Amino acid sequence: MRTLGNALLAIAATALIAFPFCYHLTTRGSWRKSVMGWHLMSFMGVLGLVMTFAILNFAIELPEWVRPLTWFLVGAVAWWRLILLFVVQHRDDAPRKHRDQTPL
C-alpha cells in the first residue's frame, strides 16, 4: 500500500510541477494579464511545491522551516481563492448595461 501511495504521489507531483510551465508556454505569458491567471498559476505552483517537498522528504532531511513555509503558502493561496470567490460573485451582482436592454 505504501508503494502505491508513493507512486500516486509521484504521478500527482509530475502533473502539478509541469502545470505552471505548460500554462506559461501555452498562454505565451498572457496569464499575467488577469487576476484569475495569477491565481491559477499561484495555486498550482503552491500545490506543486507541496508535492516536491513531500517527495524530497523521502530522500533527504529537509530544514525545519520548509514545512511551516509550505503550509503558510497553501493557506495564503486558499484565502486568496476565497476572497476572489466573493469579489467575483459580487461583481456579477452589479447591474450591467446591455445593448438589448433599451427602454421601450
MDAnalysis code that builds the backbone (N, CA, C; Angstrom):
import MDAnalysis as mda
import numpy as np

u = mda.Universe.empty(312, n_residues=104, atom_resindex=np.repeat(np.arange(104), 3), trajectory=True)
u.add_TopologyAttr("name", ["N", "CA", "C"] * 104)
u.add_TopologyAttr("resid", np.arange(1, 105))
u.add_TopologyAttr("resname", ["MET", "ARG", "THR", "LEU", "GLY", "ASN", "ALA", "LEU", "LEU", "ALA", "ILE", "ALA", "ALA", "THR", "ALA", "LEU", "ILE", "ALA", "PHE", "PRO", "PHE", "CYS", "TYR", "HIS", "LEU", "THR", "THR", "ARG", "GLY", "SER", "TRP", "ARG", "LYS", "SER", "VAL", "MET", "GLY", "TRP", "HIS", "LEU", "MET", "SER", "PHE", "MET", "GLY", "VAL", "LEU", "GLY", "LEU", "VAL", "MET", "THR", "PHE", "ALA", "ILE", "LEU", "ASN", "PHE", "ALA", "ILE", "GLU", "LEU", "PRO", "GLU", "TRP", "VAL", "ARG", "PRO", "LEU", "THR", "TRP", "PHE", "LEU", "VAL", "GLY", "ALA", "VAL", "ALA", "TRP", "TRP", "ARG", "LEU", "ILE", "LEU", "LEU", "PHE", "VAL", "VAL", "GLN", "HIS", "ARG", "ASP", "ASP", "ALA", "PRO", "ARG", "LYS", "HIS", "ARG", "ASP", "GLN", "THR", "PRO", "LEU"])
u.atoms.positions = np.array([
    [0.822, -1.187, 0.000],
    [0.000, 0.000, 0.000],
    [0.869, 1.255, 0.000],
    [1.949, 1.213, 0.741],
    [2.849, 2.370, 0.788],
    [3.450, 2.646, -0.592],
    [3.805, 1.578, -1.316],
    [4.364, 1.742, -2.655],
    [3.345, 2.383, -3.583],
    [2.097, 1.955, -3.479],
    [1.032, 2.558, -4.281],
    [0.894, 4.042, -3.954],
    [0.913, 4.365, -2.677],
    [0.828, 5.770, -2.257],
    [1.979, 6.598, -2.809],
    [3.179, 6.050, -2.771],
    [4.347, 6.762, -3.301],
    [4.236, 6.958, -4.811],
    [3.743, 5.944, -5.507],
    [3.572, 6.048, -6.955],
    [2.528, 7.118, -7.297],
    [1.419, 7.128, -6.559],
    [0.386, 8.140, -6.792],
    [0.889, 9.539, -6.470],
    [1.709, 9.665, -5.437],
    [2.332, 10.945, -5.102],
    [3.211, 11.425, -6.249],
    [4.013, 10.536, -6.807],
    [4.895, 10.896, -7.918],
    [4.097, 11.304, -9.155],
    [3.003, 10.603, -9.433],
    [2.166, 10.933, -10.598],
    [1.518, 12.311, -10.411],
    [0.970, 12.540, -9.227],
    [0.344, 13.833, -8.948],
    [1.377, 14.957, -8.976],
    [2.530, 14.716, -8.397],
    [3.585, 15.734, -8.365],
    [4.033, 16.106, -9.771],
    [4.151, 15.128, -10.635],
    [4.576, 15.396, -12.008],
    [3.609, 16.361, -12.695],
    [2.306, 16.109, -12.554],
    [1.314, 16.992, -13.177],
    [1.337, 18.381, -12.553],
    [1.436, 18.438, -11.220],
    [1.414, 19.727, -10.537],
    [2.676, 20.554, -10.800],
    [3.792, 19.899, -10.958],
    [5.036, 20.607, -11.258],
    [5.054, 21.043, -12.725],
    [4.507, 20.218, -13.603],
    [4.500, 20.541, -15.037],
    [3.505, 21.647, -15.382],
    [2.415, 21.743, -14.638],
    [1.355, 22.681, -14.998],
    [1.825, 24.123, -15.162],
    [2.528, 24.721, -14.181],
    [2.932, 26.122, -14.369],
    [3.773, 26.351, -15.622],
    [4.656, 25.433, -15.925],
    [5.479, 25.581, -17.126],
    [4.625, 25.473, -18.385],
    [3.759, 24.474, -18.424],
    [2.898, 24.286, -19.597],
    [1.905, 25.437, -19.753],
    [1.352, 25.904, -18.649],
    [0.391, 27.014, -18.688],
    [1.068, 28.268, -19.230],
    [2.264, 28.532, -18.761],
    [3.009, 29.696, -19.245],
    [3.281, 29.585, -20.743],
    [3.724, 28.418, -21.164],
    [4.042, 28.232, -22.585],
    [2.795, 28.301, -23.474],
    [1.708, 27.664, -23.044],
    [0.515, 27.628, -23.895],
    [-0.203, 28.967, -23.948],
    [-0.066, 29.785, -22.920],
    [-0.695, 31.113, -22.935],
    [0.280, 32.187, -23.414],
    [1.506, 31.776, -23.671],
    [2.571, 32.697, -24.088],
    [2.723, 33.846, -23.085],
    [2.498, 33.524, -21.825],
    [2.658, 34.501, -20.749],
    [1.473, 35.423, -20.538],
    [0.399, 35.247, -21.300],
    [-0.750, 36.148, -21.160],
    [-1.534, 35.911, -19.865],
    [-1.231, 34.840, -19.139],
    [-1.890, 34.588, -17.859],
    [-1.637, 35.734, -16.884],
    [-0.559, 36.484, -17.111],
    [-0.205, 37.591, -16.223],
    [-1.177, 38.759, -16.325],
    [-2.021, 38.774, -17.340],
    [-2.915, 39.907, -17.576],
    [-4.204, 39.849, -16.763],
    [-4.470, 38.734, -16.086],
    [-5.715, 38.637, -15.311],
    [-5.422, 38.122, -13.909],
    [-6.269, 38.537, -12.986],
    [-6.115, 38.085, -11.605],
    [-6.365, 36.585, -11.505],
    [-7.273, 36.070, -12.326],
    [-7.528, 34.631, -12.294],
    [-6.342, 33.850, -12.859],
    [-5.664, 34.409, -13.846],
    [-4.459, 33.769, -14.363],
    [-3.379, 33.694, -13.294],
    [-3.198, 34.803, -12.571],
    [-2.228, 34.825, -11.472],
    [-2.612, 33.814, -10.399],
    [-3.897, 33.773, -10.099],
    [-4.341, 32.852, -9.056],
    [-4.137, 31.396, -9.475],
    [-4.512, 31.080, -10.700],
    [-4.357, 29.706, -11.167],
    [-2.891, 29.294, -11.142],
    [-2.028, 30.175, -11.594],
    [-0.593, 29.879, -11.594],
    [-0.079, 29.710, -10.148],
    [-0.498, 30.596, -9.261],
    [-0.063, 30.515, -7.862],
    [-0.577, 29.254, -7.181],
    [-1.852, 28.959, -7.382],
    [-2.472, 27.796, -6.749],
    [-1.781, 26.509, -7.181],
    [-1.612, 26.338, -8.472],
    [-0.975, 25.117, -8.973],
    [0.505, 25.078, -8.589],
    [1.154, 26.231, -8.585],
    [2.559, 26.283, -8.185],
    [2.765, 25.876, -6.735],
    [1.887, 26.354, -5.855],
    [1.997, 26.002, -4.434],
    [1.724, 24.516, -4.233],
    [0.722, 23.983, -4.922],
    [0.471, 22.541, -4.803],
    [1.670, 21.742, -5.320],
    [2.272, 22.196, -6.402],
    [3.483, 21.541, -6.915],
    [4.623, 21.609, -5.914],
    [4.742, 22.746, -5.228],
    [5.778, 22.901, -4.204],
    [5.554, 21.931, -3.044],
    [4.311, 21.787, -2.615],
    [3.981, 20.840, -1.545],
    [4.374, 19.425, -1.951],
    [4.021, 19.055, -3.169],
    [4.351, 17.709, -3.658],
    [5.864, 17.520, -3.787],
    [6.548, 18.552, -4.253],
    [8.009, 18.467, -4.370],
    [8.640, 18.237, -3.003],
    [8.193, 18.994, -2.008],
    [8.738, 18.814, -0.662],
    [8.387, 17.440, -0.103],
    [7.202, 16.934, -0.421],
    [6.818, 15.593, 0.049],
    [7.754, 14.541, -0.538],
    [8.075, 14.670, -1.813],
    [8.980, 13.711, -2.445],
    [10.403, 13.859, -1.909],
    [10.864, 15.105, -1.779],
    [12.212, 15.339, -1.254],
    [12.366, 14.813, 0.170],
    [11.279, 14.883, 0.923],
    [11.316, 14.430, 2.311],
    [11.625, 12.937, 2.418],
    [11.307, 12.172, 1.374],
    [11.666, 10.755, 1.367],
    [13.171, 10.567, 1.220],
    [13.793, 11.446, 0.449],
    [15.206, 11.278, 0.099],
    [16.164, 11.959, 1.073],
    [15.808, 13.157, 1.543],
    [16.716, 13.929, 2.397],
    [15.949, 14.528, 3.569],
    [16.689, 14.933, 4.548],
    [16.112, 15.618, 5.709],
    [15.995, 17.108, 5.358],
    [14.771, 17.600, 5.279],
    [14.557, 18.999, 4.934],
    [14.714, 19.883, 6.165],
    [15.133, 21.137, 5.973],
    [15.230, 22.062, 7.109],
    [13.866, 22.252, 7.786],
    [13.903, 22.627, 9.049],
    [12.662, 22.776, 9.825],
    [11.717, 23.822, 9.259],
    [12.232, 24.859, 8.619],
    [11.406, 25.959, 8.133],
    [10.597, 25.596, 6.890],
    [10.931, 24.489, 6.232],
    [10.256, 24.133, 4.985],
    [8.779, 23.829, 5.218],
    [8.490, 23.053, 6.225],
    [7.089, 22.669, 6.464],
    [6.203, 23.867, 6.802],
    [6.589, 24.746, 7.769],
    [5.730, 25.906, 8.038],
    [5.600, 26.845, 6.832],
    [6.675, 27.034, 6.089],
    [6.601, 27.892, 4.909],
    [5.637, 27.320, 3.882],
    [5.708, 26.024, 3.661],
    [4.830, 25.378, 2.691],
    [3.370, 25.533, 3.086],
    [3.055, 25.269, 4.346],
    [1.661, 25.381, 4.782],
    [1.199, 26.825, 4.832],
    [2.117, 27.762, 5.092],
    [1.764, 29.179, 5.020],
    [1.358, 29.552, 3.593],
    [2.131, 29.090, 2.608],
    [1.821, 29.385, 1.210],
    [0.495, 28.754, 0.785],
    [0.242, 27.538, 1.223],
    [-1.038, 26.891, 0.912],
    [-2.184, 27.715, 1.500],
    [-2.039, 28.111, 2.750],
    [-3.077, 28.913, 3.398],
    [-3.276, 30.260, 2.717],
    [-2.192, 30.909, 2.331],
    [-2.289, 32.207, 1.669],
    [-3.042, 32.097, 0.347],
    [-2.724, 31.090, -0.439],
    [-3.399, 30.912, -1.729],
    [-4.861, 30.495, -1.519],
    [-5.127, 29.692, -0.498],
    [-6.513, 29.295, -0.213],
    [-7.355, 30.506, 0.197],
    [-6.796, 31.386, 1.040],
    [-7.525, 32.594, 1.430],
    [-7.719, 33.527, 0.243],
    [-6.709, 33.617, -0.618],
    [-6.825, 34.432, -1.826],
    [-7.977, 33.905, -2.694],
    [-8.046, 32.593, -2.818],
    [-9.113, 31.973, -3.607],
    [-10.481, 32.295, -3.007],
    [-10.595, 32.252, -1.690],
    [-11.861, 32.563, -1.027],
    [-12.248, 34.019, -1.257],
    [-11.294, 34.919, -1.139],
    [-11.563, 36.344, -1.375],
    [-11.990, 36.564, -2.826],
    [-11.296, 35.928, -3.760],
    [-11.668, 36.054, -5.178],
    [-13.082, 35.551, -5.423],
    [-13.469, 34.492, -4.760],
    [-14.816, 33.955, -4.923],
    [-15.857, 35.026, -4.627],
    [-15.705, 35.715, -3.495],
    [-16.693, 36.719, -3.119],
    [-16.601, 37.966, -3.985],
    [-15.404, 38.347, -4.381],
    [-15.246, 39.510, -5.255],
    [-15.915, 39.247, -6.600],
    [-15.689, 38.081, -7.163],
    [-16.280, 37.748, -8.460],
    [-17.793, 37.608, -8.337],
    [-18.277, 37.007, -7.264],
    [-19.718, 36.871, -7.070],
    [-20.393, 38.235, -6.986],
    [-19.804, 39.145, -6.232],
    [-20.425, 40.462, -6.067],
    [-20.287, 41.312, -7.319],
    [-19.255, 41.077, -8.091],
    [-19.113, 41.795, -9.354],
    [-20.262, 41.405, -10.281],
    [-20.675, 40.165, -10.240],
    [-21.778, 39.706, -11.075],
    [-23.131, 40.236, -10.597],
    [-23.217, 40.650, -9.320],
    [-24.467, 41.199, -8.795],
    [-24.717, 42.631, -9.268],
    [-23.669, 43.332, -9.673],
    [-23.815, 44.723, -10.100],
    [-24.622, 44.785, -11.393],
    [-25.486, 45.792, -11.509],
    [-26.273, 45.892, -12.746],
    [-25.367, 46.181, -13.944],
    [-25.687, 45.553, -15.052],
    [-24.906, 45.739, -16.273],
    [-25.784, 46.362, -17.340],
    [-25.170, 47.154, -18.168],
    [-25.889, 47.744, -19.291],
    [-25.640, 46.879, -20.517],
    [-26.703, 46.408, -21.096],
    [-26.611, 45.604, -22.302],
    [-27.276, 46.360, -23.449],
    [-26.801, 46.133, -24.624],
    [-27.384, 46.779, -25.801],
    [-28.836, 46.373, -25.991],
    [-29.170, 45.139, -25.634],
    [-30.529, 44.662, -25.885],
    [-31.503, 45.064, -24.789],
    [-31.075, 45.814, -23.785],
    [-31.973, 46.224, -22.699],
    [-32.302, 47.714, -22.819],
    [-32.660, 48.160, -23.970],
    [-33.036, 49.551, -24.168],
    [-34.492, 49.749, -23.725],
    [-34.782, 50.922, -23.144],
    [-36.169, 51.160, -22.708],
    [-37.113, 51.212, -23.905],
    [-38.364, 50.784, -23.691],
    [-39.362, 50.768, -24.770],
    [-40.045, 52.085, -24.909],
])
